[in-house]
Amino acid sequence: MSILNVEHVTHGFGARQILNDASFRLLKGEHIGLIGANGEGKSTFLNIITGKLTPDEGKIEWCRHISTGYLDQYSTLEKGLTINDVLHQAFDHLAHLEQKMIAMYDKMADCSEEEMNELMEDVGEIQNILDYSGYYTVDAKISEFANGLGLGEIGLDREVSELSGGQRAKVLLAKVLLENPMILILDEPTNFLDENHIAWLKRFLQEYENAFILVSHDIPFLNDVVNVIYHVENAVLTRYTGDYDNFTRMYELKKRQLEQAYEKQQKEIADLEDFIARNKARVATTNMAKSRKKKLDKMDIITLAAEKPKPVFSFSKSRTPGRVVIECSDLVLGYGEPLTRPVSLKVENGQKIAIRGVNGIGKSTLLKTLLKIIPPVSGTVEHDQFVEIGYFEQEEAADSRTALQTIWDEYPSMTNAEVRAALAKCGLTTEHITSQMRVLSGGENAKVRLCRVMLKSINLLVLDEPTNHLDVDAKDALKKAVQEFKGTVLIVSHEPEFYMDVADEVWNLENWTTKII
C-alpha cells in the first residue's frame, strides 16, 4: 500500500535547480534513507512533502487519515514550558479524545435509546484507541523515552529555555517519537546524541512498525535501520533497494556502465562525423553521408554530470610549542556547580585526544575550560606561552553575513579571489559563497567555519562535534586532515568511526563526573 506518492516534482531557488522531475513513493512499513551531499536538496524535499514548501511543478499525494511526525534541523520550542510539558504535548490528540468521550458519557444521562446505541459505539471506538495508544500509561512511556535519549539526567522539570541547542534537539526528537505517527520524518536525528543514545534510537527504529524517512550522514546508523535508499544528486532522485552499502555498489556499477556507454557513443559519433566529412562531397557516397547525418541527428546523446569538487581540508601548523601544551591541576568543571571531581591532567605536544561521554556530561564545558573561555569551578589551567589555538565550536549562531563576508571579517588582508579560493577548497560553490550564513544548510555552514580555522596558523586544533551535518566526502576529508596535522588535537565526537583512527588517547568524562549516570 502506497502512503505517499510524489510525481514529477520540479523545484528551484532562482537559477539553481534543486529537484528536476523527481518521483518518489513510500510504502507501508518502508524504512527509507534519503541521502546526498551537502546542499543537494534533501531538506528541501522534506519541506515539499510536508507542505512547508510548494514545488514549482508536480504533485504530492498522501493517503487519507495519515499522521506524520517531522523533526527538522530548525524546529523550535515554546518558552516557559518544561521538558515534561513538551513531551506530554505528544499526547494532546488523545487527551482531546478523552474529553470527547467524557462529554459523550454526560450525554447518555438524557438521550433516546437510538442515541444511546450510537454513543455507546462511539465511546467504544474512542476507548479502543486510548487503550491501543497506551494513553493510561503515558507517564511511564515518557519516562522510558526520556531516559533512552538522556533527558532523564537533565531533569524533566527543567525549562526548555534553559537547555543547550543539543538538549533542545533531544526534547524535540523524544516528542516526535512519542507521537508514534504513521510516517516518521527525521532530519539528522543523531547529530546531538552520544553513542548510548544513538544505540537506543537505532533499536527503536529497527523495531518501528510504521514507515519512516531518515536523512543522515551516519553510515553505520543508516545501514542498521533502513531497507530503501533514495539518492539525490544533480537534482535527480533515484531509488535503490537495500541498505547504504548496497546503494554504494549499485551506484558505482551504474556510474561505470554510463561511462562505458558514453565512451562507446563518443567513438561512434567520431566515426560518423569522420565518414560524413570524407563522403558528403563525393557524388557516389553523398547519400550514404546523408544517411549517417540523419542517424547522428536522431541520436540520444549521453552526457556525464560534471564531477562536483570534493572538499579538501588542511590545517596550517604554527611554531612548535613546549612539551606540555596545557596543564591542569585539581581541575573541577562546571557552571557555578561542580560537574566533576578534581582531576589533574596534561595535554602534550603532538597528542591527539578524543573526549567522549554521555550527552550533557560536560564535554563542551571541558573544551571551553581548557581553552580558558570559561573559568573552572576550582583548580588551575595553564597554557604554554607559544600555544596557537584553532577552535571549531559545536554551535554558533548563523547571521545575515555571507560566507564570503564571514571569512573576510576575520582575515581582512585577504583579497576577494583568495577568500573565494579558500571557500571553494572546502567544497563550496559560488552560490554558497555569496549566500547568507543563515540560509546555508548545516553542512555548508560547517564548511565555512572549518575554512575559518584552516586559514589560521595553529599548533592546537580543537574540534567540538565537527562531523555534525557533514556529508560522507567531507567527513573523510576532515578525518584525513586531522590525521595529517602535525600539531596537538582535541576532539569531541559521538562517532567512533571518525575519531578511533585519529586519536592516540581517549578521555571518558564518565570516569570524572559527579553526576549519577
Secondary structure, DSSP 8 states (H G I E B T S, - for coil): -EEEEEEEEEEEETTEEEEEEEEEEEETT-EEEEE-STTSSHHHHHHHHTTSS--SEEEEEE-TT--EEEE-TT----TT-BHHHHHHGGGHHHHHHHHHHHHHHHHGGG--HHHHHHHHHHHHHHHHHHHHTTGGGHHHHHHHHHHHTT-TTT-TTSBGGGS-HHHHHHHHHHHHHHT--SEEEEESTTTT--HHHHHHHHHHHHT--SEEEEE---HHHHHHH-SEEEEEETTEEEEEES-HHHHHHHHHHHHHHHHHHHHHHHHHHHHHHHHHHHHTT-TTTHHHHHHHHHHHHH-----------------EE-S---SEEEEEEEEE-BSSSB-B--EEEEEETT-EEEEE-STTSSHHHHHHHHTTSS--SEEEEEE-TT--EEEE-S-----SSBHHHHHHHH-TTS-HHHHHHHHHHTT--HHHHTSBGGGS-HHHHHHHHHHHHHTSEESEEEEESTTTT--HHHHHHHHHHHHH--SEEEEE-S-HHHHTTT-SEEEEGGGTB-S--
